[in-house]
Amino acid sequence: MGSITAIKSTFGNSKHFVRVTDWNVRGNVEFQYSIDDPSLFLEMILPRSAFDDFCATRGVCLLTTEQGEAVDAQERRWRYGDDGEE
């Protein structure tokens, strides 16, 4: 019979990023969550208290406006070949 190889997780050594994109009228936080690379993210929605717990548990770094704009620029370059400069 075959064997199962355990994958060693480096999850504890990874850097976690959050970029808040909206606070909706229901009190939910809409945000992008990424591990190690802010340009690869999941879009998530959580109630404010759950969002606060989520961030505290993972020790996230909140992206600044400038860092968020850099992520957007990188996405435009990848998607459209546009670097926003002429």
N, C-alpha and C positions, 0 to 999 in steps of 0.2 A: 504494500500500500504506500501511497505517496506521503510526503511529509509537508508540514506547513512551516514556512520560514517567517519568523517574527520580524517585523520591520521596526527598527528603533526610531522612535519619534524624537525629533528635535523641536517639537512644539514649544517646549518650555524655554528654549533659547531664541525663539523667533520674536521679531518686533511686530506689534499689532498697531494698525492705523485705523482711525475713524475720521470720516469727513461728513459732517452734518449737512444735508442738502435741503431739509425743510422741517419745520415744526407745524404739523397740520392742526386744523381746528378741533380735532377730537383729542388733542393732547399727546399725540404720537410723534415720535421722532423718526424722520426718514433719513437714512444715512448709508454711506458706503463703508464697508468693512474689508480690510485687506491684511494679509500676513506677509511681511517682508518686502513686498513690492506694491506701493500704493496705486500703481496703474492697473493692477489685476484685483478686482474687487467684486464683492457681492453687494447688491442693493438690498437693504433690510428696513423694516419698520417695527418699532417696539414702543409700548407705552413708556412714558418718561421714567418711571421708577425702574422698569425692567432695563431700559437703556443705561441708566446710571449703574445698576448692578452688573450689567454686561461689560461696561467699560472698566469698572473697578476690578472685576474678576480677571480680566485679561491684561490689565495694566496698559491700556491703549495710549497712543500718542494722538492727540487731535491735530489734524492737518490745518495749517494756517491758510488764509485766503490765497497767498502767493503759491504755496505748495499745491493747493487745489487747482489753481490756474495752470501750473506746470503739468499736472496730470491731464487736464483738458487739452492742453497744447500737444502733448505727446499722443493722445488719442486721435486728435485731428490729423497729425502727421501720419500716423499709422493708417487711418481710415481713408483720408483724402489726399495724402501727400502734401498737405498744407501746413506750413510752419507759422502762418500768421504774419510773416514778414514779406515785404516786397522790395 
